[in-house]
Each structure stands twice: as C-alpha cells, then as structure tokens.
Amino acid sequence: MALKQISSNKCFGGLQKVFEHDSVELNCKMKFAVYLPPKAETEKCPALYWLSGLTCTEQNFISKSGYHQAASEHGLVVIAPDTSPRGCNIKGEDESWDFGTGAGFYVDATEDLWKTNYRMYSYVTEELPQLINANFPVDPQRMSVFGHSMGGHGALICALKNPGKYKSVSAFAPICNPVLCPWGKKAFSGYLGTDQSKWKAYDATYLVKSYPGSQLDILIDQGKDDQFLLDGQLLPDNFIAACTEKKIPVVFRLQEGYDHSYYFIATFITDHIRHHAKYLNA
Amino acid sequence: MDLHDSEDRLQLFPEENTRMRKEVVQAEMANESRGAGDGKAQRDLQEEVDELVHLYGLEDDHELRDEFVDENMPRTGVSEYPPYVMKRRDPAREQRDWRPRGETVEAEDLGFGGWGSAGQCQDLREAYRYTHGRASEEYECYVIPEEEDEEEAADVFCVTCKTPIRAFQKVFDEHKEHEVIPLNEALESAKDEIHKNMYKLEKQIIQMENFANHLEEVFITVEENFGKQEQNFESHYNEILETLAQKYEEKIQALGEKKKEKLEALYGQLVSCGENLDTCKELMETIEEMCHEEKVDFIKDAVAMADRLGKFLKAKTDVEISAQPEFEDQTLDFSDVEQLMGSINTIPAPSAPVINPQAPNSATGSSVRVCWSLYSDDTVESYQLSYRPVQDSSPGKDQAEFTVTVKETYCSVTNLVPNTQYEFWVTAHNRAGPSPSSEHAVYMTAPSPPIIKTKEIRSCEEAVLICWESGNLNPVDSYTVELTQAESPEASGVTESVVGIPTCESLVQLQPGRSYIICVRALNMGGPSVRSEPATVHTIGSYFRLNKDTCHPWLIISEDGLTVVRSERRIPARELSSSDSRFTRCVAVMGNLIPVRGHHYWEVEVDEHLDYTVGVAFEDVTKQEDLGANCLSWCMRHTFASSRHRYEFLHNRTTPDIRITVPPKKIGILLDYENSKLSFFNVDLSQHLYTFSCQLHEFVHPCFSLETPGCLKVHNGISMPKHVTFY
C-alpha cells in the first residue's frame, strides 16, 4: 500500500510523521501519525498503539500529550490512528460528536450504512499493524496498546479480545462498561444493532469475565474530577470488580483534581509509556 | 705474531740503534726525543706494540704497565732492576730473534715508547743479560755479526739452550745435538708459561694482601686483649692487696687486744699481790707489836692474830701467773687471698646485657620474641631471662615471676596472655657468676582476634557495614579489616585492607555483584592479632536484619532476624514500658539498613488476609504513632475487611486512591536515594504498584507493622529484578 507522508518533524531526536493511505477496511483515505525514536535508525523497535477518544483525530495526541520524550528514551515506535473513517458521506455521520465521525468506538459495525466503512476494530487490530510492520522498522512480535476514553475502551477490548497479541495495555479514563453507559448504548445500537449479545463482544467488563488468556498487567489512570466519570459514562468500578473477580492484575489510580482533558493525559503519559516499555523492552 | 715482517723496519734498526745509544745516555723518556726521522719507524713499532699489548692483555693490566711507566729507573746496575719485570718482557722478546740484539730490545722499547724510558731500555737489556747469564762481551759480539745478517730472522728455537736460533745454526756445532722446535711453537709454549706464572702471581698478591689485613686485625686484637688482661689483673691485684691490708689490720688489732688483756690480767694480779703483801706486812708489824705487849694483851691478840693468820694463810695465794707472756702463734688465714690469687686468671662475670625494645609485629597472642645484646666481649655461657606481667596500680599483689635460661640472645616466650604487657629483664651468666641485670623492657603480646557480629552485618551492592566484638578485655590500639574476593581464592592473600579503625565497626566500599570474605584483626603495640573467623558478604541486593531493639512487645523476631510474628496473645497495655527505641502504639519493627545512599531492594512475603504495613521510616520516627501517620515514614498499608482488599500508600496520613485487583503475596520495595523515590511492586506479577517521591535528607530504615496477628517474612540479598529497573 502506498503511504503518503503528510508531515515530518524532528522531536526529541526522533521523527514525528503523519502519513495518509487508502484503507481497505475502511474504504477511504486514512491518516495516521507515527513517531520514530532515535533508536529506530539502527534497529527494529517495539510498537505502541495509541487510540484516541471521541472527537479526536490523529493530531490531538501527537500535539497535546507530550509523550515524545518518554517514547524517545524508551525507544518505542508510537502509532496514533484517526478515530473513525472520514469523508465517507454516510448520512448522519456528522450529526453528533459521540457517534459517527470521530466516534468509531473501535468496533466492526454490522448495521447497514455503517458496515462498509466503520470497521475500526479490524483496522486497528489487522490492517494498520500490517501496514506498519511492512513500512517501518518495528518488531512485529512486540506490540502494545493504550488509549484515552473511547480509545481506552478500544485498547482494553483489543487486548482482551486478542490474548497474547499485546504485551501490555493501559488506559486513561476509559469507557469500561459501554453496554451500561449512555455513550455505549448509543454507539452500539447504531453500529451493531439491538442485539445486546453483540455489544458484549465489545465491552471490556464483559470480556474480562471470560478472558482466558495470558497474564495482562493493566494500568488505568482516572481523573477524580472527570465530569464523565461523574456522569456515569466511564464506570471503572464495574471493570475493577470484574478484574478482581477474575484476578486480572489492574492498578487503578484515581487522580485527585484531574479531569478528562489532555492535561490529565500529559501528566501521566510518562508513567504509561514506562509501563509499556517494561514489557516491550523486557 | 710476526713482528719482523717489515723489512724496512729491520733496516732501520741499525740507525735507530746508534741514535738509541745516544738517547740512552741522555736518559730521555718520551718518544718525541727520538726526532722526526724516527716518525715512521716509530709508528710501525707502535703498531707492533699495540699488537703485543693486545696479545698479552697488557692494556687491561694497567697495574703492570704503570709499573713500567713509573719505574723511571736510573741507569744503575742491573741488580736493582726487579727480575719480575724482565719476565714480562720475555714474551715480546721471544718473538724477536732470540739472539740478544740490542736493536731489537731498543726497538721494542721504542714501541712501548710512551711508557718506557730510554734508560729503561738499556737497563732491560742489561737485566736480560743478567738473567740469561750472558757475558756482555758475548752480547756485543753477537751484535756485530747481526748487522750483517739483519735480513734473516730467527725461525727456530733451541730447546736445550733456550734460545732462538736461525735454522742454519742448527748445523753449527753448538746446537747440533740440541733439540730444536719451530719458533712458533716455542712462542706458544713460552706464552703459556708466562700466563701460568702471571696467574699464580696474581693469586699470591691477593693472598699476601689478605694476610697483611689479617695481621693488622690480629695486631689490634692483641692490643685489645692485652688491655683486657691488664685491667683484669689490675683489679684482681688490687682486690688482693686490699684483702691483705684488711687482714693485717684485723690481726694487728686482735694482737693489740690480746696484749691489753694480758696486761690487764697481770696488772690485776699485781694489784692483788700488792694487797697481799701489804696485808702480810701489816700482819708482820702487828705481830711484832704484839710481841712487845704484856702477856695478857699478847695472849688476847695472839689468839685473834692466830685466827686472822690462820684465815689469811688459808686463803690461797694465787701465785700463778695468769697471763702468759708469750703470744700464740697467729694462724693467718690467707685462704681467701689464695682464692683471689687463684681466680686472677679466671674470667670475670659479664657486664649487663642490653635488652632491646620490642620489634614491631614480632608478638603473637600468646608469645613474644625478646631480644637483647651484649655490648662487650665478655664470655657468656648462658642468659637468664626473667619476666612478669606489668603491675597495675595495685602494688600489694606481687605478680609471679618467671625465668627462662637460654644460650642465644633471643627467646620466644610462650604461654602468655593476649593483649598484656610484660616486663622483661635479662642477666648474663658465666663461670664467674651472673652479670648485673639489664634494664626492664616492656613487651606486649598481640591481642586476641575480634569476633565479627555476623548477624548484624548490613550490606548493599556498594558497601558493607561490619561490626564486631573486641575480643579483648582491655582496649587495643586499633582494628584492621581485611577483605578477599571469594571468587578468586587462588589469588591468595588479602586484596584490600582498611587499617587504623578506632571503633568496633567499619563501613567498607565494595564492588557490586561479588562475594567477599571479611576478617578483622585487632592491633596493639605488640602487633596484630590473628584473623578473626571470617564472614562472607555478597554484594547482591541489600542485606539487613530486623532490629530487636525497636520491636513492639507484641512482636517476636525470628532467630535469623528476617521474620516477624504477631501472635494472638496480647500483653496488657500497662505493661508496655515506654522507651525511645521501641514502638509502642504501632505494632511495628524496623530493620537496620546500611547507611549508604544508592539503591536498595528487598521483598516482603505477606499473607493476603493479613493487615500489614510495609515501607521505610527515618530512624527517629515517632514510635508512638502509626507508620505513615507522620512525615517521617512512607508505607503501603493493606487492610482486608469484608472480603475486600484495601491498599493505601501513606505518608503524612494521606494516601492516593489506588485500587489493586490482584492482592500481592510478595511485595518488592525499591528505595532509591538518588532519585528520591520509594516504589512498591507485586513481585510475582512484576507489577508496579506505586511510587512515592520522598525527600530523604537522612538515612531511612525499612519498617514493618502488623495490624492483625500473622507474620511477615523479609527477603534480602535479591538483586533488583529487571522490571524494577524501569522505576
């Protein structure tokens, strides 16, 4: 697949690039950001995938989170795709900020209108990694995933649905139990229809309950003053309870005074990158 | 060596000869005197000479050459010329025609020019003549025909005549019967002969020099010995004289007394005799008077007189002379004088030896090596070394004194007490008796080795803190710590020593990831003790033990100092005595971490259902409060209630809100002084739990508390797992 480089900026000794390509899964042009650390000049590096939240593009993370220094130091290639297909001209895709454009929810839609393009789950778990492995100096065996909010949800479900594929997973203020929260209900009913059994396949809390796989070490940071937490959109307690039950190791940190913004992400991004580096560089 | 190859040279000889004679008369020394015309000949000769010099090693033998130079002998009789010089000349001569040719001689001498005078040459010739017993006339006659036969050189050697001759001469009558050998052979054998003799000469020189030295020494010794004998005799003699004088006085005095006695006795007798006489006379007179009296009075008096007479005459008159006029023969007891006389030749008792101060490091814990010297030539048969322990201030108790007899001037005294001072003194003995005692010297035994407190060793990757018991009742001067790396035992010997340690503990820098064997020695003025029992230290991870002194009364520490148990039983509160070091309110105990900044990592085994707190605290944390309740401690607390695990990370009573889904069974704790961080991990999952940022201005210690009965087990000596290194 032809990659078109959109931009390249040197940062902390490495290079922050943005590419565009024609996506097979999503049937449209997709942009993604990729950061190549200094180490990538000489050897293959592990890959860390960042999934952004509602309304974000590939730009938010790379410009606001301040992750470059940690990524550079630990020698990780960080890939940040867009949050949904763009310019597909689907009716209603731009109606709300929490459904459609910028709100892919990292599922493979089954409903009409959406099923052709809205296949973010497959994009993120299949197409994008293959693309990255083929075009960048990454080690295909060492891959991890993390994200924020909807991206946090995406990270959790990718890891839980693919035991062993990801060496580690972490999340900032993830939507832990979409089946039970307004966002989730809206998105899933739109993308997956009304059959709730299909929804559970994309719900971290449910997935944990039947997770058979290898040991995961999950780090979750949650701002205590996060409005959406208070609004019941995130529901981390459910997830924690399920993990406790299933003895899935989670360290959940409720950060006093922090909200849902990138300021919160920027504060703890280094901890998360280190968390991943521990497993990717082991 | 063919010295006669150059025909020109030979031709020159006659001219030179005449010139030479002139110069001989002048007795000149230098080459230069021979004039310019000689120049060429001179040089050729010089070459010859150099060859000669080289052949015979004369250049090395400066001594002899110098003798030639220096002996600017006057042209006097041959007899003054030492024959031995001649012998040296011989080899050179032998190479020439053995017929004594003046020119040959002179040429040669010219050759040795620089160090041969003309006069010398003449003398040499004469001397040669002398030693070879040839008449000068003969010599002269040979010379003349020589001049004609210049061209033909001697080429054989007549052994019989010991002279070189020309071959044809063999035919002559004189040499007809004689044995003849080629000149070269003769040369060689003559050379050898000379060499052998030279060698013998050298040896003799050395021998005589040595002998001369020896004689000198003996000479001096004779003087010394005389001096000694003189002194000895003088003192003996004086002693004898004194004794005699004394005896004389005594005897005279005794005689005087005796005389006095006799005279007094006699005088006494005289007096009583006189009295007797008086009485007799008186009686006589009375009797006479009586006789003139009337009858009646006479009878009266007569009776009385008769009585008196009778009595008087009854009394025995002693007419024995009480004191004899003769004096007894005095027996003069000269036995002691005789003894003295007899001992005049005996050796005196020796003078006092000088005892040496203690040589450093010559003592062991139970022995010292005492040395002394005798600074005189006295004969000594044995030495008697006495010693006793140095008295303390208590003078009343007399310490036992020991004595050893030895023949050498040193003695290793054993069976002593370590780290103790002993007084030593020594006397020298011979047949005459003992010498006066030497000064008293104090020697000290080395101390006993210390005992390392192995249970209290604290270490980390970069250092070890060892402490020990002195092993000695009395103080020692200092301690030495010796380290050897355990992995390389073949590199025998100590790799590192720390000396001059004043107290019973030491912090030693080490390399990480090694094993060390550590010993300690005590040191005093007698030397070092033997090594203590070794202790092994591994610089992997950090080692510490729980400190019993800080332990809350309800806690029991195991023997190995790594497990703490809280039993169900409780001691009533009033029995808890307050002390600065023990925890009172909080049922806790602290560990003794080595006070070294850097990384320290340890693990704690916990029970899921146990309420516990683990972390670090400053040494002076208030023991009356809970761990984490103040700003002097940072810890992780687990509470298990209603089947829920609750985790807090406490400092100054505050904790972040952290949920942990899988309760750790083994907690890894990383203390990082450099980055001011304290991190907690779930060891089994390699999961990072929490990190404190803490300002560690002083050293902290691990702390542990049990809020419910149960036990905590500490694991030490673990090197930081890789996942921990990310933090």
Contacts between the chains, C-beta under 8 A, distances in Angstrom:
chain1	res1	chain2	res2	distance
A	215	B	685	6.8
A	217	B	685	6.3
A	217	B	686	7.4
A	217	B	687	5.2
A	219	B	688	7.9
A	224	B	657	7.0
A	240	B	659	5.3
A	240	B	661	5.9
A	243	B	661	4.1
A	243	B	662	7.9
A	244	B	661	4.3
A	244	B	662	7.6
A	247	B	661	7.2
A	247	B	662	5.3
A	248	B	661	6.1
A	248	B	662	7.2
A	249	B	660	7.9
A	249	B	661	6.1
A	249	B	662	4.4
A	249	B	682	7.0
A	249	B	685	5.0
A	249	B	687	5.2
A	250	B	659	7.3
A	250	B	660	7.2
A	250	B	661	4.2
A	250	B	662	7.6
A	251	B	658	6.7
A	251	B	659	7.6
A	251	B	660	5.8
A	251	B	661	8.0
A	251	B	687	6.7
A	251	B	688	7.1
A	251	B	689	6.1
A	251	B	690	7.8
A	252	B	658	6.9
A	252	B	659	4.1
A	252	B	660	7.6
A	252	B	661	7.6
A	253	B	656	6.6
A	253	B	657	7.2
A	253	B	658	5.5
A	254	B	656	7.3
A	254	B	657	3.6
A	254	B	658	7.3
A	254	B	659	7.6
A	255	B	656	7.5
A	255	B	657	8.0
A	256	B	656	7.0
A	256	B	657	7.1
A	274	B	726	5.4
A	274	B	727	7.4
A	275	B	688	7.0
A	277	B	726	6.3
A	278	B	686	7.5
A	278	B	688	7.5
A	278	B	723	5.2
A	278	B	726	4.7
A	282	B	722	6.6
A	282	B	723	7.3
